[in-house]
Amino acid sequence: MKIAKYIFALLVLPVTLVSCDGIFRDRPNDKLSGESIWDNDRLLDEYVLPWYRNMDNGFSTYVTTIMKGLGYEYEPWYGDQLTVGRRDWYQGDYGNILKSSQQDITTRGRTEWFKFYTQISSINTLLKNENNLSTTNRQRLLGEAHFFRAYYYYLLLRMYGGVLLIKEPYNPLVNPVKFPRASYEEMVRFIADEAELAASLLAVENTPDDVGRPTRGAALMLKGKTFFWAAGDHFQNCEKEYLGFPDNRSEEMLDSAARNYDRVMNLGVYRLVQIAGSSKDEVVAGYRNIFLTKNSEESIWEVQHANDGNFDSANGHKLDREASAPSFGATTAAYNPTQNHVDEYRMDNGKLITDAGSGYDKANPYEGRDYRFYANILYDGARWRGHTMDIHYTVVDGKEVAGEDLTPYGTSTNASVSRTGYYMAKFLNERQTIDTDATYASSQNCIIWRFAELLLDYAEIDFKKGRTSAALDKVNQIRSRVKMPELPSVTWDDIFNERRVEMAFEKCTYWDLIRYNIAEERMTGTTNPLFGVKIVVNANGTRRITNPVVNGRNTVVRYFRARQYYWPLDWDDVRYHEIEQNPEWVEM
């Protein structure tokens, strides 16, 4: 495995061909040499496809491959906004990682390490042959190559810290060179330089035939995100140079991030999608539609899922099936919003539910909330697919009888319902067919970066740099879009709260806890247990509402230990390259 990830891209590309040169042929008839690939546009598209398929799993493996042990997207589940319904998942690798199992994290870390370096090897091979590339799309291909090399090293930086910076095709069987661990400084500069080079080569906007390819804006966003990440509290004043900076570089990194975010905005391509209408129902429908519209003017970079939703051949996914309630025929209940997250939504007057005079009523907790609550969360009494969500218990003859959406559906012994009393609505398509077809699934794209995230990143930067008016303006742009009252002033807690609400369940909230240096507190059950809601309707019609712990002190234990800020490097590479492993990891 340690050799395969470096020489994978040096192998010839398998393509089925027919040849008539018999025993005198000088190349296999089922493969093409590298020389045949570089000047063929169609084969080059096949060559770069794995760069896209491995950059992010999108919605395709949010859930379904956990049971197969093939890997999954862990970010949404390891924070405190979501948990899962299926209890048996806590007995597998997901649950073991949740419990901070060193063995499972090491295995998962090795899988990701191999995946990222396999793609880097492929990219390095193409760049080595750049003079042989077809002239038709040469500039675009080089732009893609530099973008993806920067992107994969960005993923490695977030997960492992400074790693092996391999910039050329590398075959340890031929040249047994050994690489040191790069410093944080070297990693950040290399990623930024690669992203800058990509930006100089990529188009500002794609043609219809090239939708889904990286653009100049995506490259500049990547550069800005790299500096923004490196400005995080956890990466300053570090003892080891590959774990962060030896001094505090956050001010410099914030300035660099802002400059690149300015360049993204100055392209004039991206803007917040505006919502027509101002009533709650109009805003809820418009906000949900942002996440169902592919490659909108708000989207900077997203995973492309085919329109026909074929799970096997078109990069489809099963998000709607895996997230829906049993009343719609679903059996998994994979995305259960927590009470912790529900409490983050303000009232529609702009006040937090804990503020004096907010109007929050514990007996009617879903009345008068931020419109994004109704767009993102399915709660008891919410309307979805023409159905009123039945997520409460009714006392009948002295016994609590579960409602329809708390009753497992189907014959599966593992059929599950929400453990929190909520279901997710964000990203979901009310019109999606949910049935037992194993191949046909959902098709909505998974957004990696959008303009709203850029504005919220920039609001953090402005606030930290003392530009509170500018920070307030950016936060209020987000709030105004969903017809919520503008804040009169802004604090750090306001920015944090707005980010948690606007970016709910997206692929940044987990990483925010890492860079804020609060992951140990927020992702550990003893310090931040996850709560749900239990609503019981008594025989006389009165309601009793409680908030039981669903994932913390007394049930499934969650741990985030200090060592998990950096995952373990592949042990084969640690030994071969004679480099230091990340702190506190031991070989299993």
C-alpha positions in Angstrom: 0.0 0.0 0.0 2.8 2.4 0.8 4.3 1.9 -2.6 1.1 1.7 -4.5 0.0 5.2 -3.6 3.2 6.7 -5.2 3.4 4.6 -8.4 -0.4 4.3 -9.1 -0.3 7.1 -11.7 2.8 5.8 -13.4 0.8 2.8 -14.6 -0.8 2.8 -18.0 -4.5 3.7 -18.2 -6.7 0.7 -18.8 -8.9 1.1 -21.9 -10.5 -1.7 -23.9 -9.2 -1.8 -27.4 -9.1 -4.2 -30.3 -5.8 -4.9 -32.1 -4.9 -7.0 -35.2 -1.1 -7.0 -34.9 -1.2 -10.5 -33.3 1.9 -11.9 -31.7 4.0 -9.1 -33.2 2.3 -6.3 -31.3 4.6 -4.3 -29.1 2.0 -3.1 -26.5 -0.9 -4.8 -24.8 -4.2 -4.6 -26.6 -6.2 -3.7 -23.5 -4.2 -0.7 -22.3 -2.8 2.6 -23.6 0.6 4.0 -22.9 1.0 7.4 -21.3 2.1 8.8 -24.6 -1.2 7.9 -26.1 -3.1 9.6 -23.3 -1.5 13.0 -23.1 -2.6 14.1 -26.6 -6.1 12.7 -26.5 -8.8 14.9 -25.0 -11.2 12.1 -24.3 -8.7 10.0 -22.5 -7.4 13.0 -20.6 -11.0 13.5 -19.3 -11.0 9.9 -18.1 -7.6 10.4 -16.5 -8.6 13.4 -14.4 -12.0 12.0 -13.4 -10.6 10.4 -10.2 -9.5 13.8 -9.0 -13.1 14.8 -8.9 -14.5 11.6 -7.5 -12.0 11.6 -4.6 -12.0 15.3 -3.7 -15.1 14.9 -1.5 -17.8 12.2 -1.3 -20.5 14.7 -1.4 -23.8 13.2 -0.3 -23.0 9.8 -1.9 -21.5 8.2 1.2 -22.8 10.3 4.0 -24.3 7.2 5.4 -24.6 4.2 3.2 -21.1 2.9 3.2 -20.6 2.8 6.9 -22.0 -0.7 7.1 -19.8 -1.8 4.3 -16.7 -0.4 6.0 -15.7 1.5 2.9 -15.6 5.0 4.4 -18.0 7.9 5.0 -18.3 11.6 5.5 -17.7 12.1 9.2 -17.8 15.9 9.6 -21.6 16.4 10.1 -21.8 13.7 12.8 -18.9 14.5 15.0 -19.9 18.0 16.0 -23.0 18.7 18.1 -25.6 19.6 15.4 -26.5 16.1 14.3 -26.5 12.5 15.5 -27.8 9.3 13.9 -30.8 7.1 14.6 -29.5 3.6 14.0 -28.1 2.2 17.2 -26.1 -0.5 15.5 -23.9 2.1 13.9 -22.5 2.9 17.3 -21.2 -0.7 17.4 -19.2 -0.2 14.1 -16.4 2.0 13.0 -18.5 5.2 13.2 -19.3 4.6 16.8 -15.7 3.6 17.6 -14.4 6.8 16.1 -17.0 8.7 18.1 -15.6 7.0 21.2 -12.1 8.0 20.2 -10.9 4.5 19.3 -7.2 4.7 18.4 -7.4 1.7 16.2 -10.4 2.8 14.2 -9.1 6.4 13.8 -5.8 5.0 12.6 -7.5 2.7 10.0 -9.6 5.6 8.8 -6.7 7.9 8.7 -4.7 5.5 6.6 -7.5 5.2 4.1 -7.7 8.9 3.6 -3.9 9.3 3.5 -3.8 6.7 0.7 -6.6 8.3 -1.2 -5.2 11.8 -1.1 -1.6 10.7 -2.1 -2.9 8.5 -4.9 -4.5 11.6 -6.5 -1.4 13.7 -5.9 0.7 11.1 -7.6 -1.6 11.1 -10.6 -1.5 14.9 -10.8 2.3 15.0 -10.5 2.5 12.6 -13.4 0.3 14.8 -15.6 2.3 17.9 -14.8 5.5 16.1 -15.6 4.1 15.5 -19.1 2.6 19.0 -19.5 4.6 19.6 -22.7 3.0 16.5 -24.3 -0.6 17.5 -23.5 -3.2 18.1 -26.2 -3.2 21.8 -27.1 -7.0 21.9 -27.3 -7.5 22.1 -23.5 -4.0 22.3 -22.3 -4.4 25.5 -20.2 -7.6 24.3 -18.6 -6.0 20.9 -17.8 -3.0 22.5 -16.2 -5.3 24.8 -14.2 -7.2 21.8 -13.0 -4.0 19.9 -12.1 -2.7 22.8 -10.0 -6.0 23.4 -8.4 -6.4 19.8 -7.3 -2.9 19.5 -6.1 -3.5 22.5 -3.9 -6.9 21.1 -2.8 -5.5 17.6 -1.8 -2.7 19.2 0.1 -5.2 21.5 1.8 -7.2 18.4 2.9 -4.0 16.8 4.2 -3.0 19.9 6.1 -6.4 20.1 7.9 -6.3 16.4 8.8 -2.6 15.7 9.5 -0.7 19.0 9.8 2.5 19.2 7.8 3.0 16.1 5.6 5.3 14.9 2.8 5.4 17.5 0.1 5.9 15.4 -3.0 5.9 17.5 -6.2 7.3 15.1 -8.8 6.4 11.6 -9.9 7.9 9.3 -7.3 8.6 5.6 -7.5 10.4 4.3 -4.4 11.2 1.1 -6.3 13.4 3.1 -8.7 14.5 6.1 -6.6 14.3 5.3 -2.8 14.4 9.0 -1.8 12.9 9.9 1.6 10.9 13.0 2.3 10.8 15.0 5.5 7.6 16.4 7.1 6.9 19.9 5.7 6.4 22.7 8.2 3.1 24.4 8.5 4.7 27.4 6.8 5.9 25.3 3.9 2.5 23.7 3.5 0.5 26.9 3.5 2.9 28.6 1.1 2.9 25.6 -1.3 -0.9 25.4 -1.3 -1.3 29.1 -1.8 1.2 29.1 -4.7 -0.5 26.2 -6.4 -3.9 27.8 -6.0 -2.6 31.1 -7.4 -1.1 29.3 -10.4 -4.4 27.6 -10.9 -6.3 30.9 -10.8 -4.1 32.3 -13.5 -5.0 29.4 -15.8 -8.7 28.8 -15.1 -11.7 30.5 -16.6 -13.7 33.0 -14.5 -16.9 31.2 -15.6 -17.3 27.8 -17.1 -18.9 27.1 -20.4 -22.0 24.9 -20.3 -19.9 21.9 -21.3 -17.5 22.5 -18.4 -19.9 23.1 -15.6 -18.5 21.5 -12.4 -14.9 22.1 -13.2 -12.9 24.5 -10.9 -12.9 28.1 -11.9 -10.7 31.1 -11.0 -13.1 31.9 -8.2 -12.8 28.4 -6.7 -9.0 28.6 -6.9 -8.9 32.0 -5.1 -11.4 30.7 -2.5 -9.1 27.7 -1.9 -6.2 30.1 -1.4 -8.3 32.3 1.0 -9.6 29.2 2.9 -6.0 28.0 3.4 -4.9 31.3 5.0 -8.2 31.4 7.0 -7.6 27.9 8.3 -4.0 28.7 9.2 -5.1 31.7 11.2 -6.9 29.3 13.6 -6.2 29.5 17.3 -5.0 25.9 17.5 -2.1 26.5 15.0 -0.3 29.3 16.7 2.7 29.1 19.1 3.2 25.4 18.4 6.2 23.4 19.7 6.5 21.3 16.5 6.7 23.2 13.2 4.6 20.7 11.4 1.7 21.2 13.8 1.6 24.9 13.4 3.6 28.1 13.5 6.3 28.6 16.2 4.9 32.0 16.9 1.5 33.7 16.4 0.9 34.3 12.8 -2.9 34.7 12.9 -2.9 38.4 12.0 -0.8 37.8 8.9 -2.9 34.8 7.9 -6.2 36.8 8.4 -4.9 39.6 6.2 -3.9 37.2 3.4 -7.3 35.5 3.6 -9.1 38.8 3.3 -7.0 39.8 0.2 -8.0 36.7 -1.6 -11.7 36.9 -0.5 -11.6 40.4 -2.0 -10.4 38.9 -5.2 -13.2 36.4 -5.3 -15.8 39.1 -4.7 -14.2 41.4 -7.3 -14.8 38.8 -10.0 -18.4 39.8 -9.8 -19.6 36.2 -10.4 -20.9 35.2 -6.9 -23.6 36.7 -4.8 -26.2 35.6 -2.3 -29.3 34.0 -3.9 -32.1 36.4 -3.1 -35.5 35.1 -2.0 -38.7 36.4 -3.5 -41.5 37.1 -1.0 -41.3 37.9 2.7 -43.8 35.5 4.3 -42.5 32.6 6.4 -43.7 30.0 3.8 -42.1 32.0 0.9 -38.8 32.3 2.7 -38.7 28.7 3.8 -39.4 27.5 0.2 -36.8 29.9 -1.2 -34.1 29.0 1.3 -34.6 25.3 0.8 -34.4 25.8 -3.0 -30.8 27.2 -2.7 -29.6 23.7 -1.8 -31.6 22.1 -4.6 -30.3 24.4 -7.3 -27.2 23.1 -9.0 -24.3 25.5 -9.5 -26.2 28.6 -8.6 -24.8 32.1 -8.5 -24.1 31.5 -4.8 -22.1 28.3 -5.3 -18.3 28.6 -5.6 -17.4 24.9 -5.6 -19.6 21.8 -5.3 -19.7 18.1 -5.8 -21.5 17.2 -9.0 -24.2 14.5 -8.7 -25.8 13.4 -12.0 -29.4 14.5 -12.7 -30.6 10.9 -13.2 -29.5 10.0 -9.7 -28.2 6.6 -10.6 -26.4 5.4 -7.5 -24.2 2.9 -9.3 -23.1 4.7 -12.4 -23.9 8.4 -12.1 -22.5 9.5 -8.8 -25.9 9.5 -7.3 -26.6 9.3 -3.6 -29.3 8.3 -1.2 -29.6 11.3 1.0 -33.4 11.7 0.8 -33.9 8.0 1.5 -31.4 7.9 4.4 -32.7 11.1 6.0 -36.4 10.8 5.7 -38.9 9.8 8.4 -40.5 6.3 8.4 -43.9 7.7 7.3 -42.3 8.2 3.9 -40.9 4.7 3.7 -37.5 5.4 5.0 -35.7 3.1 7.5 -32.5 4.7 8.5 -33.1 8.1 10.2 -29.5 9.0 9.6 -29.6 12.7 10.2 -31.2 13.7 13.5 -30.7 17.4 14.4 -30.1 17.9 18.1 -31.8 20.1 20.6 -28.4 21.7 21.0 -28.7 23.0 17.5 -32.4 23.8 17.6 -31.7 26.1 20.5 -29.2 28.1 18.4 -32.0 29.5 16.2 -33.1 33.0 17.3 -36.6 34.3 17.5 -38.0 36.0 14.5 -37.6 39.3 16.3 -33.8 38.8 16.3 -33.4 37.9 19.9 -31.8 34.7 21.3 -34.2 32.4 23.0 -32.4 33.1 26.3 -32.7 36.9 25.9 -35.0 38.8 28.1 -38.1 39.8 26.2 -37.4 37.3 23.4 -40.9 36.0 23.5 -39.7 32.4 23.7 -42.3 30.1 25.2 -41.1 26.7 26.5 -44.6 25.3 26.1 -44.7 26.3 22.4 -41.0 26.2 21.5 -41.4 26.2 17.7 -43.5 29.4 17.5 -41.9 32.6 16.2 -38.4 31.3 15.3 -35.9 32.3 12.7 -37.3 31.2 9.3 -34.2 29.1 8.7 -35.4 26.9 11.6 -38.5 26.0 9.6 -36.4 25.4 6.5 -33.8 23.2 8.1 -35.6 21.2 10.8 -38.7 18.9 10.8 -40.2 19.1 14.2 -43.5 17.8 15.7 -46.3 19.5 13.8 -44.2 20.6 10.8 -45.6 20.0 7.3 -43.5 17.9 4.9 -44.7 16.2 1.7 -48.3 17.1 2.6 -47.9 15.3 5.9 -48.0 16.7 9.4 -45.0 15.3 11.2 -46.1 13.1 14.1 -43.1 13.1 16.4 -44.7 12.9 19.8 -46.1 10.3 22.2 -49.8 10.1 23.1 -50.9 8.6 26.5 -53.5 5.9 25.8 -54.7 3.8 28.7 -51.8 5.0 30.8 -49.2 4.0 28.2 -47.1 6.2 25.9 -47.9 5.4 22.3 -45.3 6.5 19.7 -46.5 8.7 16.8 -46.2 7.7 13.2 -42.8 9.3 12.7 -41.4 7.6 15.8 -42.6 4.1 14.7 -40.1 2.0 12.7 -41.1 1.2 9.1 -40.6 -2.0 7.2 -39.4 -5.4 7.9 -35.7 -4.5 8.6 -34.7 -5.5 12.1 -32.5 -2.4 12.0 -35.2 0.0 10.9 -34.8 3.2 12.9 -36.4 6.5 13.8 -35.1 9.8 15.1 -33.4 9.6 18.4 -33.7 13.4 19.0 -37.3 14.1 18.1 -36.3 16.0 14.9 -35.6 15.1 11.3 -33.5 17.1 8.8 -35.1 19.1 6.0 -32.1 21.1 4.7 -30.8 19.6 1.4 -33.8 17.3 1.0 -36.1 17.3 -2.0 -39.8 17.0 -1.0 -40.5 15.6 -4.5 -37.9 12.9 -4.4 -39.2 9.3 -4.8 -38.3 7.1 -1.9 -38.7 3.4 -2.7 -36.7 0.2 -2.5 -34.9 0.6 -5.9 -31.3 -0.1 -5.0 -29.9 1.9 -7.9 -32.0 5.0 -8.4 -31.4 7.6 -5.7 -31.2 11.4 -5.3 -29.3 13.9 -7.5 -28.9 17.2 -5.7 -25.3 18.5 -5.7 -23.4 18.9 -2.4 -22.0 22.4 -2.0 -18.5 22.6 -0.6 -18.1 26.5 -0.6 -20.7 29.1 -1.2 -20.7 32.9 -1.1 -22.5 32.9 2.3 -19.6 31.1 3.8 -17.2 33.6 2.3 -19.1 36.4 3.9 -19.1 34.7 7.3 -15.4 34.0 7.1 -14.8 37.6 6.2 -17.1 38.7 9.1 -14.8 36.8 11.5 -11.7 38.5 9.9 -13.2 41.9 10.2 -14.2 41.4 13.8 -10.8 40.1 14.8 -9.2 43.1 13.0 -11.4 45.6 14.8 -13.6 46.4 11.8 -16.9 45.7 13.7 -19.0 47.8 11.3 -17.8 45.8 8.3 -18.4 42.5 10.3 -21.9 43.6 11.2 -22.7 44.5 7.6 -21.7 41.0 6.3 -23.7 39.3 9.0 -26.7 41.4 8.2 -26.5 40.6 4.5 -27.0 37.0 5.5 -29.9 37.8 7.8 -31.6 40.1 5.4 -31.7 37.5 2.7 -33.9 35.3 4.9 -36.0 38.4 6.0 -34.7 38.3 9.6 -34.2 41.6 11.5 -30.7 43.1 11.1 -28.6 43.0 14.3 -28.0 46.6 15.7 -24.5 45.6 16.8 -22.3 42.5 16.6 -20.3 40.4 19.1 -18.1 37.4 18.6 -20.9 35.2 19.9 -23.3 36.8 17.3 -20.9 35.8 14.5 -20.5 32.3 15.9 -24.2 31.9 16.2 -25.0 33.2 12.7 -22.4 30.8 11.3 -23.8 27.8 13.1 -27.3 28.6 11.8 -26.5 29.6 8.3 -24.0 26.8 7.7 -25.9 24.2 9.6 -25.0 20.6 8.7 -22.6 21.8 6.0 -19.0 20.8 5.7 -17.4 23.5 7.8 -19.1 23.3 11.3 -16.9 20.4 12.3 -13.7 22.0 11.2 -14.7 25.3 12.8 -14.5 23.6 16.2 -11.0 22.4 15.3 -9.7 25.8 14.3 -11.4 27.6 17.2 -9.6 25.1 19.5 -12.8 24.1 21.3 -13.2 20.6 19.8 -12.4 18.8 23.1 -15.2 20.7 24.8 -17.9 20.6 22.1 -17.3 17.1 20.8 -17.1 15.3 24.2 -20.2 14.0 25.9 -19.2 14.8 29.5 -18.8 18.5 28.7 -21.4 18.9 25.9 -23.9 16.1 25.9 -26.3 16.0 23.0 -29.9 16.5 23.8 -33.1 15.7 22.0 -36.8 16.4 22.7 -39.5 14.2 24.0 -43.1 15.4 23.7 -45.9 13.5 25.5 -49.5 14.5 24.9 -51.6 13.5 27.9 -55.1 12.2 27.8 -56.4 15.7 28.8 -54.6 17.3 25.9 -51.8 18.9 27.9 -48.2 18.4 26.7 -45.1 17.5 28.6 -41.8 18.5 27.0 -38.5 17.1 28.2 -35.0 17.2 26.8 -33.3 13.8 27.4 -29.6 13.2 26.7 -29.3 11.1 23.5 -25.6 11.0 22.9 -23.4 11.9 25.9 -23.3 11.2 29.6 -25.6 8.2 30.0 -25.9 6.6 26.6 -23.3 6.5 23.8 -20.2 8.2 25.1 -18.6 10.7 22.8 -14.9 11.7 23.3 -12.6 14.1 21.5 -9.1 13.8 22.8 -6.3 16.3 22.2 -4.5 14.0 19.9 -7.5 14.1 17.5 -6.7 17.6 16.3 -4.3 15.8 14.1 -5.0 12.3 12.8 -2.2 9.7 12.7 0.0 9.6 9.6 0.3 6.3 7.7 2.6 4.2 9.8 4.3 2.7 6.7 5.4 6.2 5.7 6.4 7.1 9.2 8.8 4.1 9.2 10.0 4.4 5.6 10.6 8.1 5.6 11.9 8.1 9.2 9.6 10.9 10.2 7.8 11.8 13.5 4.3 10.6 14.0 1.7 13.1 15.3 1.6 13.4 19.1 0.1 10.6 21.3 -0.5 8.1 18.5 1.0 4.6 18.9 1.2 1.9 16.3 -1.5 -0.7 16.7 
